[in-house]
Amino acid sequence: MTARRLPAALAVAAVLVFSGCTATTPADQAAPTGTAEPSTSIAALPVESVADIGEARLAEDLIPPTNRWYSGLVFGAQPQPVYPFPLAFAADDDAFTVDLPAVTATEKTIAASFGAGLRIGLDADRFAAVRADPVSVTLRWWSGDDPIGDVTIAEGSPVVGFTAARESTLVPAAPLRSAGDDVWTATADDTAFGVVARGARWDGKALTVPEGGHAQWFAIPEDSDVSAWAEALDAPVDGVHVETGAASASTRLTYTGTDSTVLVPFPTQAGAGSDCDLGTFATAYGEADACRGTELAWTVPETSPRAAFDLGAIDDETRAAIAAQAAADLDATPPLPADTYYGGKALARLAALLTLARDLGDTALADRAAVRLWTELAPWAEADGCRERDSRCFVYDDALRTVVGKTPTFGSEEGNDHHFHYGYFLTAAAALVAAQPEKADALATVMDILAADIAAGAAEEALPRLRVFDPYRGHSWASGLSPFADGNNQESSSEAVAAWNGLALWAEIRGDDGLAHTARWLLSAEVAAARALWLEPDSDTLAEGFDHPVVSLTWGGKRDYATWFSPEPSAILGIQVLPLTPVALDYLAQDPGRVARNVADAGPQAFSGPLGEYVLMYSALGGAAPHAAATEALAALPADGLDDGNSKAVMMAWLAAIEASPGR
């Protein structure tokens, strides 16, 4: 396809505060106070529509919302159910459905998938998303060219609010029963629902809402009642404003458009709400309380980015052995792959060898590693590269508004896994510039664009802000188009952590304080979620019948002990810990007992199955005896046959850093 350029005005912008936007009123693109305007531009890349996404149910001027919890509503031939926690929701051309999914569990799955729910029919023939932010989305229904009304759904809002563009007739699939003035109840799918609609009329078959009026639908917790909810509800929510704090790793969500509503903190965000006396929902993620208010706010422990292991206390013999192995690993490095995932992993592997050589004080080895890394990374950093070749280069897809590396992998042309892929590139670039600052200018244009694609966004809405990150749940979503009935998903929590660590390292190298602030917030939040949802979930959040201490695939509507690529327990645990960077040493080492339990759950093939060497490295965090066993096993491990993102030298450094860490 012919490549073309984007107007030069589309400049990258880092942000700290995010708010909703409409199709006609763009979000504020101003950088935060005290941050410099970036100097790079998306216009440097060739423009090419790579993915064929078909007709999206999306207002013309709205950024395509890839990697959102609600992406399945927008993309694909048929809209998919989505999960505005704690509800499930579905949209059709002439209806929407509100559901409170029942929770079921097997040995390997906890599911709360969309069911029948309460369907509300509309006199309409199509719908589309007309406003969106990272936490909420507004859908509009039309009959012909005439708008019928809008529905806003938001994570943490257990209320689905319809606002009528004209006098509108809503037909619920179950009859309404009066529960007071302008308040009704209905029972569907064994669930009690309520609706508050001021000034509406119920005639026994349909609810007529006046022009500009509202009808707010909700599921009623078994330990609450409709009158308490009706009292708590003012106007419907129309968006969610996000404020972040990197220094304190804090998040504040303000639900706009209303002076009073009901909110449900995600179960891992302890104390995020107040006045939580409106009942409790059973969910796939544990019990969730319903609270009065318009804000949710919480703080997680701060995680600082790290580039290197602390090897200052290791002895000379160990230092020499690691250096010798690093030299051998560098010499044995094959030609690097041409796609952004495996190629990115291989670049990060070289970067780890470079950083390790510098930490060991081996100048000659560091120089050789830097030369190899630059040789491999330089083609990717050529902004015009895709005018010359079909691999090792990036283009801007102006249809999906995303940056795509040619030779796509794992659906990256549709937005899949961009933070995983580009986090590796940013890590590699930061390591090279740390060693050779003169390379910064040559790398900056493309690396800044990759940072913009996954987090910072770009001016004039060329790229969205926080493309992959969900501020409400505190973690990322990996699927670009999310064509799944269980919502969006993320498998490798550890690669998400590594991505934000790489973003933070690059921001620091670039002196971009605004991006560094955002990256540190992302890193801290993702670390907290990785522990609470994937690697160390509290037993209270795991349904009875689920028989594993680890959840390896997190969805909007379910939790799986599984992977996309292998059923082996070593792969299920290994994908949650790779690439085992220095920052991983900080957050994975906090509970040695849980490490030992997770490794034991992986069974007798934990170290010999797929990704087994990562499980071996992880096991060393379980105490002195597992560390000694891992050290002995590593000595007998051949350097070849490892995962392509790993090296024996880094494995040795990992074990040495654990041994030298304070308190051992």
HELIX and SHEET records of a PDB file:
HELIX    1   1 ILE A   42  ALA A   44  5                                   3    
HELIX    2   2 SER A   71  VAL A   74  1                                   4    
HELIX    3   3 VAL A  226  ALA A  232  1                                   7    
HELIX    4   4 ASP A  316  ASP A  331  1                                  16    
HELIX    5   5 THR A  340  ASP A  359  1                                  20    
HELIX    6   6 THR A  363  LEU A  377  1                                  15    
HELIX    7   7 ALA A  378  ALA A  381  5                                   4    
HELIX    8   8 GLY A  385  GLU A  388  1                                   4    
HELIX    9   9 SER A  412  GLU A  414  5                                   3    
HELIX   10  10 HIS A  418  ALA A  435  1                                  18    
HELIX   11  11 PRO A  437  LYS A  439  5                                   3    
HELIX   12  12 ALA A  440  ALA A  451  1                                  12    
HELIX   13  13 ALA A  452  ALA A  456  3                                   5    
HELIX   14  14 ALA A  459  GLU A  461  5                                   3    
HELIX   15  15 SER A  493  ARG A  510  1                                  18    
HELIX   16  16 ASP A  513  ALA A  529  1                                  17    
HELIX   17  17 ALA A  530  LEU A  535  3                                   6    
HELIX   18  18 SER A  539  THR A  541  5                                   3    
HELIX   19  19 PRO A  569  GLY A  574  1                                   6    
HELIX   20  20 PRO A  582  LEU A  588  1                                   7    
HELIX   21  21 PRO A  592  ASP A  601  1                                  10    
HELIX   22  22 GLY A  612  SER A  619  1                                   8    
HELIX   23  23 ALA A  620  GLY A  622  5                                   3    
HELIX   24  24 ALA A  624  ALA A  635  1                                  12    
HELIX   25  25 LYS A  648  ALA A  660  1                                  13    
SHEET    1   A 2 ARG A   4  ARG A   5  0                                        
SHEET    2   A 2 PRO A  46  VAL A  47 -1                                        
SHEET    1   B 9 CYS A  21  THR A  22  0                                        
SHEET    2   B 9 ARG A 126  ALA A 132 -1                                        
SHEET    3   B 9 SER A 136  SER A 143 -1                                        
SHEET    4   B 9 ASP A 146  ALA A 154 -1                                        
SHEET    5   B 9 VAL A 159  ALA A 164 -1                                        
SHEET    6   B 9 HIS A 214  ALA A 219 -1                                        
SHEET    7   B 9 THR A 191  VAL A 196 -1                                        
SHEET    8   B 9 VAL A 183  ALA A 188 -1                                        
SHEET    9   B 9 ARG A 177  SER A 178 -1                                        
SHEET    1   C 6 ALA A  88  ASP A  92  0                                        
SHEET    2   C 6 ALA A  95  ASP A  99 -1                                        
SHEET    3   C 6 LEU A 118  LEU A 122 -1                                        
SHEET    4   C 6 SER A 168  PRO A 172 -1                                        
SHEET    5   C 6 LEU A 207  VAL A 209 -1                                        
SHEET    6   C 6 ARG A 201  TRP A 202 -1                                        
SHEET    1   D 5 THR A 104  ALA A 105  0                                        
SHEET    2   D 5 THR A 109  ALA A 111 -1                                        
SHEET    3   D 5 LYS A 558  ASP A 560 -1                                        
SHEET    4   D 5 LEU A 553  TRP A 555 -1                                        
SHEET    5   D 5 ASN A 489  GLN A 490 -1                                        
SHEET    1   E 3 GLY A 239  GLY A 245  0                                        
SHEET    2   E 3 SER A 250  THR A 256 -1                                        
SHEET    3   E 3 GLU A 295  THR A 299 -1                                        
SHEET    1   F 2 VAL A 262  LEU A 263  0                                        
SHEET    2   F 2 CYS A 291  ARG A 292 -1                                        
SHEET    1   G 2 THR A 280  THR A 283  0                                        
SHEET    2   G 2 GLY A 286  ASP A 289 -1                                        
SHEET    1   H 2 PHE A 394  ASP A 397  0                                        
SHEET    2   H 2 THR A 402  GLY A 405 -1                                        
SHEET    1   I 2 PHE A 469  ASP A 470  0                                        
SHEET    2   I 2 HIS A 475  SER A 476 -1                                        
END                                                                             
